[in-house]
Amino acid sequence: MDYVSALVPPVVMAVFFIGLVVTIVKSQGGPNKTKEDAAVDATLTRVESVKQTARPESV
């Protein structure tokens, strides 16, 4: 019975990990992809503009 208690945690973790990977793969693309891409692009643009205005001009 010790072998069962030794094998349960790795099996549970493997099942959880497989479920996580399947969820991530299924959530890629689809109708929300353009909204997610637009949000990331807007954030990157905002960060770049803040970096440029915060940087002093070198003479």
C-alpha positions, 0 to 999 in steps of 0.5 A: 500500500506504500507504493500507492501513497507514493504514486498518488501525488505525482499522478495528481500533479500530472493530471493537473498539469495536462489540464492546465496545458489543454486549457491554455491551448484551447484559449489561444486564438478565437474571437478574443485574440484580436481584443487581447492583441489590441490591449497588449499593443496599447499597453506597449505603446503607452509604456514606450511613450512614457519611456520617451518622455521621461528620458532627458535629451542628451546634448 
